[in-house]
Amino acid sequence: MGAKREKGVFLTFVGMISAKGIYKAYGEIKVLRGIDMEISKGEIVSIVGASGAGKSTLLHILGTLDQPDKGSVLFDNVNINTLKGKKLAAFRNKHVGFIFQFHHLLPEFTALENVCIPAFIGEQSRKQSEIKATDLLTFLGLGDRITHKPKELSGGEQQRVAAARALINNPAVVFADEPSGNLDSASAKELHQLFFTLREKFGQTFIIATHNIEFADMADRKLTMKDGVFV
C-alpha cells in the first residue's frame, strides 16, 4: 500500500522498511558505517553482535527515535527522514511500537494505565483505550493484574505490560532492544515465544536486537553486526 495524507500527517500501512546507506557518528565515534537492509511485512528479524556494534543505534534510527547523519529510511516508500516535529511524532505513535530492556513503565500508574498511554497520546477515547488495553493484558495472561502497579509485578509481568503498551495502537512494526536482557531464563523464554504468538495473532513485524543467540536463531532472519556494518 502507498501513503496518504490526513490533516497534514502521513498515514501509511508499513508493508516494507528499506534502509539505505545509514551512517551515524557521535563526535569522533563512528557507530554506523553504511547500513543497507530490507524488512518485509510480518517478518521477525533478529540483530546480533557485541556491545557497541551499533544495534541499538540502528533500532533507534529505524524507529524514528534518532536521525541518521547520512542515508534514508523508507516506510512503504515514504522517507521518514523528511518528517519533523508533530508529523514525525504522529507517525511514530500510529505505526511504531517499542519494547526496551528496561520496561520504562511509569511507577505511579497501574498496568492498565501504562498500556493506555500511547492510545491517549493518539487521542483515542478513554473507554475504547481501556477496553483494548484490558483485552491485550488478558491475552498476555495479565487479566488479573490490570490494577497492579509495576512494583507489584514480576520482571516478566512488567515486560509483558510493556509489550501490551507497544501494541495498543496496532503498530505495523515493533522494535525490541534487548527485551529479555533483564529477565531470568524462564521469563526470557516465555517472552521470546510471545513475539511469535503476537505475530500470528496481530501480524506485526518485529525487529529485535538481542544478545540471546538461541532467541536470535528462532527469527525468520538473523543479521550480525560488527563495527557498524552487517557481516
C-alpha positions, 0 to 999 in steps of 0.5 A: 500500500502507498501513503496518504495524507490526513490533516497534514500527517502521513498515514501509511500501512508499513508493508516494507522498511528499506534502509539505505546507506545509514551512517551515524557518528557521535563526535569522533565515534563512528557507530554506523558505517553504511547500513543497507537492509530490507524488512518485509511485512510480518517478518521477525528479524533478529540483530546480533553482535557485541556491545557497541556494534551499533544495534541499538543505534540502528533500532533507534534510527529505524524507529524514528527515535534518532536521525541518521547523519547520512542515508534514508529510511523508507516506510512503504516508500515514504522517507521518514527522514523528511518528517519533523516535529508533530508529523514525525511524532504522529507517525511514530505513535500510529505505526511504531511500537517499542519494547526496551530492556528496561520496561520504562513503565511509569511507577505511579500508574497501574498496568492498565494505565501504562498500556493506555498511554500511547492510545491517549497520546493518539487521542483515542477515547478513554473507554475504547483505550481501556477496553483494548488495553484490558483485552491485550493484558488478558491475552498476555495472561495479565487479566488479573493484574490490570490494577497492579502497579509495576512494583507489584509485578514480576520482571516478566509481568512488567515486560509483558505490560510493556509489550501490551503498551507497544501494541495498543495502537496496532503498530505495523512494526515493533522494535525490541532492544534487548527485551529479555536482557533483564529477565531470568531464563524462564521469563526470557523464554516465555517472552521470546515465544510471545513475539511469535504468538503476537505475530500470528495473532496481530501480524506485526513485524518485529525487529529485535536486537538481542544478545540471546543467540538461541532467541536470535536463531528462532527469527525468520532472519538473523543479521550480525553486526560488527563495527557498524556494518552487517557481516 
